[in-house]
Amino acid sequence: MKYVNDRVRRQDRLMDGERAIELLRDGEYGVLSMVSEDMGYGIPVNFVWDGKNSIYIHCAPEGRKLVAIEQNPK
C-alpha cells in the first residue's frame, strides 16, 4: 500500500505509516469523507482491510454514498 502525504498542509500533524497500518488492521469503523453535490460529505462506515491494497466498506446497494463515489472516484 502506498502511503503518501506530501500534499498535507500541516505536516507536523501527520501520523506515521506504522500507526496508519495499525488503525487499518485493528479498526472496525471509520469515517468515509467524499464530495457529494459539490459539498463535503462524511459518513461513518464499517470496514475491513485486506492487509494489502483494498478496503471493503459495508453499505446498501444504492444511495448517496455510492453516487458520490461514482461521481468522484478519487
Backbone as CSV, one residue per row, in Angstrom:
resi,resn,N_x,N_y,N_z,CA_x,CA_y,CA_z,C_x,C_y,C_z
1,MET,0.845,-1.176,0.000,0.000,0.000,0.000,0.891,1.239,0.000
2,LYS,0.570,2.188,-0.836,1.350,3.416,-0.938,0.810,4.431,0.071
3,TYR,1.673,4.945,0.901,1.313,5.915,1.935,1.930,7.252,1.561
4,VAL,1.129,8.174,1.001,1.642,9.451,0.506,0.898,10.597,1.172
5,ASN,1.629,11.479,1.812,1.027,12.640,2.462,1.825,13.902,2.198
6,ASP,2.492,13.973,1.070,3.347,15.131,0.796,2.558,16.399,0.509
7,ARG,1.246,16.307,0.254,0.446,17.490,-0.048,-0.348,17.993,1.164
8,VAL,-0.176,17.360,2.318,-0.873,17.789,3.526,-0.247,19.085,4.035
9,ARG,-1.084,20.064,4.310,-0.594,21.376,4.731,0.111,21.321,6.082
10,ARG,-0.480,20.643,7.070,0.099,20.583,8.417,0.919,19.308,8.582
11,GLN,2.116,19.324,8.051,2.989,18.156,8.117,3.293,17.748,9.561
12,ASP,3.228,18.696,10.490,3.513,18.388,11.890,2.413,17.555,12.542
13,ARG,1.289,17.382,11.874,0.175,16.618,12.452,-0.027,15.249,11.802
14,LEU,0.853,14.869,10.920,0.731,13.577,10.257,1.054,12.436,11.211
15,MET,0.346,11.310,11.036,0.744,10.111,11.760,1.703,9.340,10.866
16,ASP,2.556,8.546,11.475,3.492,7.786,10.659,2.790,6.592,10.011
17,GLY,3.430,6.017,9.021,2.858,4.910,8.267,2.530,3.704,9.134
18,GLU,3.361,3.446,10.138,3.139,2.319,11.046,1.814,2.464,11.801
19,ARG,1.532,3.665,12.277,0.279,3.927,13.003,-0.918,3.816,12.059
20,ALA,-0.781,4.290,10.831,-1.863,4.187,9.858,-2.207,2.720,9.577
21,ILE,-1.182,1.886,9.425,-1.398,0.448,9.199,-2.082,-0.182,10.406
22,GLU,-1.669,0.219,11.599,-2.288,-0.304,12.823,-3.780,0.026,12.868
23,LEU,-4.146,1.256,12.515,-5.556,1.640,12.507,-6.357,0.844,11.481
24,LEU,-5.784,0.627,10.301,-6.471,-0.164,9.286,-6.610,-1.622,9.720
25,ARG,-5.572,-2.163,10.320,-5.571,-3.564,10.734,-6.538,-3.823,11.892
26,ASP,-6.562,-2.934,12.872,-7.323,-3.185,14.096,-8.668,-2.471,14.161
27,GLY,-8.885,-1.489,13.284,-10.118,-0.702,13.345,-11.331,-1.468,12.854
28,GLU,-12.484,-1.097,13.352,-13.752,-1.693,12.926,-14.610,-0.687,12.174
29,TYR,-14.371,0.577,12.422,-15.176,1.605,11.772,-14.319,2.846,11.552
30,GLY,-14.807,3.715,10.685,-14.126,4.966,10.385,-15.113,5.919,9.754
31,VAL,-14.632,7.021,9.261,-15.478,7.997,8.570,-14.994,8.088,7.130
32,LEU,-15.885,7.804,6.204,-15.583,7.939,4.789,-15.944,9.359,4.385
33,SER,-14.957,10.117,3.957,-15.175,11.512,3.553,-15.051,11.609,2.048
34,MET,-15.978,12.329,1.441,-16.009,12.454,-0.012,-16.714,13.739,-0.404
35,VAL,-16.906,13.947,-1.694,-17.623,15.113,-2.198,-18.939,14.632,-2.778
36,SER,-20.028,15.281,-2.381,-21.356,14.964,-2.899,-22.063,16.271,-3.198
37,GLU,-22.494,16.417,-4.440,-23.201,17.633,-4.849,-22.362,18.874,-4.539
38,ASP,-21.079,18.823,-4.845,-20.123,19.918,-4.639,-19.976,20.344,-3.184
39,MET,-20.284,19.461,-2.262,-20.122,19.732,-0.826,-19.395,18.561,-0.186
40,GLY,-18.686,18.828,0.901,-18.069,17.759,1.657,-19.141,16.889,2.293
41,TYR,-18.889,15.605,2.356,-19.856,14.649,2.890,-19.087,13.560,3.612
42,GLY,-19.357,13.359,4.868,-18.712,12.308,5.643,-19.750,11.406,6.277
43,ILE,-19.484,10.118,6.269,-20.436,9.161,6.827,-19.668,8.063,7.566
44,PRO,-20.130,7.692,8.759,-19.472,6.595,9.474,-19.710,5.275,8.738
45,VAL,-18.671,4.453,8.652,-18.772,3.172,7.954,-18.046,2.081,8.721
46,ASN,-18.505,0.852,8.548,-17.776,-0.327,8.994,-16.908,-0.765,7.819
47,PHE,-15.680,-1.207,8.104,-14.791,-1.607,7.019,-13.923,-2.784,7.423
48,VAL,-13.359,-3.420,6.418,-12.353,-4.468,6.597,-11.241,-4.175,5.608
49,TRP,-10.000,-4.253,6.053,-8.834,-4.057,5.197,-8.266,-5.421,4.858
50,ASP,-7.914,-5.644,3.601,-7.398,-6.948,3.180,-5.927,-7.149,3.522
51,GLY,-5.291,-6.158,4.141,-3.889,-6.273,4.512,-2.946,-5.882,3.393
52,LYS,-3.510,-5.481,2.247,-2.678,-5.109,1.100,-3.125,-3.769,0.534
53,ASN,-4.019,-3.803,-0.460,-4.383,-2.593,-1.194,-5.865,-2.245,-1.181
54,SER,-6.694,-3.029,-0.521,-8.142,-2.801,-0.618,-8.791,-2.663,0.757
55,ILE,-9.739,-1.736,0.822,-10.589,-1.569,1.998,-12.008,-1.856,1.540
56,TYR,-12.676,-2.770,2.209,-14.047,-3.132,1.866,-14.986,-2.438,2.845
57,ILE,-15.998,-1.764,2.301,-16.923,-0.974,3.102,-18.305,-1.580,3.019
58,HIS,-18.916,-1.799,4.168,-20.287,-2.299,4.213,-21.234,-1.165,3.855
59,CYS,-22.135,-1.416,2.899,-23.102,-0.383,2.540,-24.295,-0.985,1.805
60,ALA,-25.335,-0.172,1.698,-26.520,-0.566,0.944,-26.179,-0.572,-0.548
61,PRO,-26.973,-1.272,-1.364,-26.676,-1.350,-2.799,-26.966,-0.070,-3.580
62,GLU,-27.526,0.944,-2.928,-27.760,2.224,-3.590,-27.801,3.320,-2.532
63,GLY,-27.659,4.567,-2.967,-27.740,5.683,-2.035,-26.706,6.752,-2.326
64,ARG,-26.730,7.798,-1.501,-25.885,8.975,-1.704,-24.401,8.636,-1.711
65,LYS,-23.977,7.737,-0.836,-22.566,7.366,-0.743,-22.065,6.796,-2.074
66,LEU,-22.815,5.878,-2.666,-22.392,5.282,-3.930,-22.436,6.276,-5.079
67,VAL,-23.401,7.183,-5.049,-23.471,8.240,-6.073,-22.240,9.138,-5.961
68,ALA,-21.881,9.516,-4.740,-20.711,10.372,-4.525,-19.436,9.675,-4.982
69,ILE,-19.291,8.406,-4.686,-18.101,7.648,-5.106,-18.053,7.558,-6.620
70,GLU,-19.192,7.327,-7.245,-19.232,7.241,-8.707,-18.862,8.567,-9.353
71,GLN,-19.349,9.680,-8.787,-19.081,10.998,-9.350,-17.644,11.466,-9.105
72,ASN,-17.049,11.027,-7.991,-15.697,11.455,-7.610,-14.909,10.254,-7.109
73,PRO,-14.499,9.348,-7.992,-13.854,8.116,-7.558,-12.476,8.275,-6.926
74,LYS,-11.839,9.439,-7.069,-10.510,9.622,-6.465,-10.629,9.806,-4.977
